[in-house]
Amino acid sequence: MTPIFFDFPQPTILGSRLKQKLQAQAAEFLIKPFPDGETYLRILSNVKGKNIVIHATLFQPNDWILNLIFLADGLRAQGAKSIGLVAPYLSYMRQDKIFHPGEVLTSKTFSSLLSHYFDYMITVDPHLHRYHSLDEIYTIPTTVVQAAPLLSQWIQDHVSDPFLIGPDQESAQWVEEIAGVYPYVILEKVRHSGTHVEITWPETLNFQEKTIVLVDDIISSGETMIQVLRKVKKNAPICLALHPLFAGKAYQKLRAEGARQIVTCNSIPHPSNQIDLTPLLIPPLKKYLS
Ligand code: R5P
């Protein structure tokens, strides 16, 4: 059966590659705001009895999560056989603990919402830190694919004599795998606030003439990478990240701090995208659709 593919809320390069590889039918729908800001949504494709795939990078989700839920609910009401979510970047994973009394565990609320409306979800390297598996908060089947082999391949193809730096203990899980045979170091980080981090360096560290590659899962405010860049800028380092959130002027700030190159995966569309996630996402998608 030909699946129906939604690239939501708007077309993306990754979405169009996934649709093509799946030989899926492009969904037709109409979405527009009413004058008061509420959403008008009309699904034009006939979805009755069909397998539906929605590719939606859950970046800045507050702007449009409600529209995604309206879509999933509408598809269910119109008789879709299955509704899968491909969310290469999975948001609301970092509030994975109540750090201060009164905080809301938004990771849990968000996962309950998605679990209610979707039949399965595929994502790429979600921020699993205090949770060890998505099963701890998601009640639907989920598949996590790991981008490390692609990042590793990018380094092999583009960087001579690399030395990898992971800015904090959380990055160790990616950096160790991406590094393979190359040398690396994992630093210590203390986060004082969303935009204030402090990095501790080992007493002796000699990079010689190596090409430094800073590796992290997410670049958000950019502060983590900026603190590292300030120490190593004379080596003209490269910043490599899975999920390019680039809040505010983070991208420009990294350039200004001496990043020679900033390379990211296309989990979130951005001019720095150089690593295509299509080959990782297709096998699990085909499995869910079979
Ligand atoms: C932290 O826990 C993550 O692994 C990243 O290091 C973090 O999200 C980066 O955030 P920022 O760019 O705001 O320092």
Residues whose N, C-alpha, C, O or C-beta is under 5 A from the ligand:
A	BS01	R5P	E170 G194 D216 D217 I218 I219 S220 S221 G222 E223 T224
